[in-house]
């Protein structure tokens, strides 16, 4: 009987963790799904002729000093896009592993 109780406790703890993580993942995926158009805009803009024109204008001081311009840095958008791709690949890997469990 003691073994049954321990198995049930362990399974219940695992179940609670899985349900909480699933709910968090679902909320995160919903939020990310909501910015896919923004991601496409960034992907299309970064490295485009327009981006280079804007980058050059920034270098010449032609843009307002108070304009937020992280998108014109060479590293920030690049790293964000690379990290998003890595996350997409991780999601595929997790999805593949999960399909064999359920």
C-alpha positions as CSV (number, residue, x, y, z in Angstrom):
1,X,0.0,0.0,0.0
2,X,2.9,2.4,0.9
3,X,4.3,1.9,-2.6
4,X,1.0,2.8,-4.2
5,X,0.7,6.0,-2.1
6,X,4.3,7.0,-3.2
7,X,3.6,6.3,-6.9
8,X,0.4,8.3,-6.7
9,X,2.1,11.2,-5.0
10,X,4.9,11.2,-7.6
11,X,2.5,11.0,-10.5
12,X,0.3,13.7,-9.0
13,X,3.3,16.1,-8.6
14,X,4.4,15.3,-12.1
15,X,0.8,15.9,-13.4
16,X,0.6,19.3,-11.6
17,X,3.9,20.4,-13.1
18,X,2.9,19.3,-16.6
19,X,-0.5,21.0,-16.4
20,X,1.1,24.3,-15.2
21,X,3.8,24.1,-17.9
22,X,1.2,23.4,-20.6
23,X,-0.9,26.3,-19.5
24,X,2.1,28.6,-19.5
25,X,3.2,27.3,-22.9
26,X,-0.2,27.8,-24.4
27,X,-0.4,31.4,-23.2
28,X,3.1,32.0,-24.6
29,X,2.3,30.4,-27.9
30,X,-0.9,32.5,-28.2
31,X,1.1,35.7,-27.5
32,X,3.7,34.7,-30.0
33,X,1.1,33.8,-32.6
34,X,-0.2,37.3,-32.1
35,X,3.1,38.9,-33.2
36,X,3.8,36.8,-36.3
37,X,2.9,39.7,-38.6
38,X,5.4,41.9,-36.6
39,X,8.0,39.2,-37.0
40,X,7.5,39.1,-40.7
41,X,7.8,42.9,-40.9
42,X,11.1,42.8,-39.0
43,X,12.4,39.9,-41.1
44,X,11.5,41.8,-44.3
45,X,12.9,45.1,-43.1
46,X,16.2,44.0,-41.5
47,X,18.9,44.0,-44.2
48,X,16.5,45.5,-46.9
49,X,17.5,48.5,-49.0
50,X,15.2,50.6,-46.8
51,X,17.0,49.4,-43.7
52,X,20.4,50.3,-45.2
53,X,19.0,53.8,-46.1
54,X,17.7,54.3,-42.6
55,X,21.0,53.0,-41.1
56,X,22.9,55.5,-43.2
57,X,20.6,58.3,-42.3
58,X,21.1,57.5,-38.7
59,X,24.9,57.5,-39.1
60,X,24.7,61.0,-40.7
61,X,22.6,62.2,-37.7
62,X,19.6,62.8,-39.9
63,X,17.1,61.1,-37.6
64,X,15.7,62.6,-34.4
65,X,17.9,62.1,-31.4
66,X,15.0,60.8,-29.3
67,X,13.9,58.2,-31.9
68,X,14.2,54.6,-30.6
69,X,16.4,52.8,-33.1
70,X,17.4,49.4,-31.8
71,X,16.2,47.9,-35.1
72,X,19.0,49.8,-36.8
73,X,21.7,48.1,-34.7
74,X,23.3,45.3,-36.6
75,X,23.3,42.9,-33.7
76,X,20.0,43.2,-31.9
77,X,17.6,42.3,-34.8
78,X,20.0,39.6,-36.1
79,X,20.3,37.9,-32.7
80,X,16.5,38.1,-32.1
81,X,15.8,36.5,-35.5
82,X,18.4,33.8,-34.9
83,X,17.1,33.1,-31.4
84,X,13.5,32.9,-32.7
85,X,14.6,30.4,-35.4
86,X,16.3,28.3,-32.7
87,X,13.1,28.4,-30.6
88,X,11.1,27.2,-33.6
89,X,13.5,24.3,-34.1
90,X,13.3,23.5,-30.3
91,X,9.5,23.6,-30.6
92,X,9.6,21.1,-33.4
93,X,12.0,18.8,-31.5
94,X,9.7,19.0,-28.4
95,X,6.6,18.4,-30.5
96,X,8.2,15.4,-32.1
97,X,9.2,13.9,-28.7
98,X,5.8,14.7,-27.3
99,X,4.0,12.9,-30.2
100,X,5.6,9.6,-29.1
101,X,4.5,10.1,-25.5
102,X,0.8,10.6,-26.0
